[in-house]
Amino acid sequence: MIDKKNTLILFVILFFATLSLIVAFIVEYGLGHEPCKLCIYQRYPYLVSIVLLLSILIFKKNIKIYLILLSIVSLIGGTIAFYHLGIEQGFFNESVVCETQNINGNLSKEDILKQLKKNTVSCKEVTFRVFGLSLASINAVFSFALSYIFIKMYKNYEINK
């Protein structure tokens, strides 16, 4: 069983994880800022986290396993966001992940023109900022903080039991 304090913390994290996804969709569909591939990939850890958090809060079983999984998922999300931030800042080169499709010799001129007209977004481009920070930078800090919180909750689980 999980105590009331930790239950409240998990509800707050669930709220912010859900809010993060909602904001990402508002920025994309409401404000018209098209995300790059890494922006999309950064959403998946939030989806997994929401499912894991709901599992803890609803079933109240295997909490330690879920907490370590949440920590790992948040660490993965933070790593993706940090990598994206590094590309934005020029520390890393854009990789194959950021390319939309290979333009090779097998394509016709029309196919190449269609791909160029798709207006694909580079992972280097920051199309939306909050207080001067890219969403990747905010996500990196938030995800690493979540990973730390979940590790602390995991370590303190037996003490609070």
Residue pairs with C-beta under 8 A, 6 or more apart in sequence:
1 60
1 161
2 10
2 56
2 60
2 63
2 157
2 160
3 160
5 160
6 153
6 160
7 57
9 149
9 153
10 53
10 56
10 57
11 57
13 49
13 53
13 146
13 149
14 50
14 53
14 54
14 57
16 142
17 46
17 49
17 50
17 53
18 50
20 46
20 139
20 142
21 43
21 46
21 47
21 50
24 35
24 39
24 43
24 135
27 33
27 35
27 128
27 135
28 34
28 35
31 128
33 127
33 128
34 119
34 121
34 127
35 121
36 84
36 98
36 121
36 122
36 123
36 125
37 97
37 98
37 100
37 123
38 80
38 83
38 84
38 87
38 97
38 98
38 123
38 136
39 84
39 121
39 135
39 136
41 80
41 97
42 77
42 80
42 81
42 84
42 136
42 139
44 77
45 73
45 74
45 76
45 77
45 80
45 143
46 77
48 73
49 70
49 73
49 74
49 77
49 146
52 66
52 69
52 70
52 73
53 66
53 70
55 66
56 63
56 66
56 67
63 157
64 154
64 157
67 150
67 151
67 153
67 154
67 157
68 150
68 151
68 154
70 146
70 150
71 146
71 147
71 150
71 151
71 154
72 147
74 143
74 144
74 146
74 147
74 150
75 143
75 144
75 147
77 139
77 143
77 146
78 139
78 140
78 142
78 143
78 144
78 146
78 147
81 136
81 137
81 139
81 140
81 143
82 140
82 144
83 92
84 123
84 136
84 139
84 140
85 134
85 136
85 137
85 140
86 92
87 93
87 94
87 95
87 98
87 123
87 124
88 123
88 124
88 125
88 126
88 134
88 136
88 137
90 124
94 122
94 123
94 124
97 123
98 122
98 123
98 124
100 115
100 118
100 120
101 115
103 112
103 115
107 115
121 127
126 134
126 136
128 134
128 135
129 135
130 138
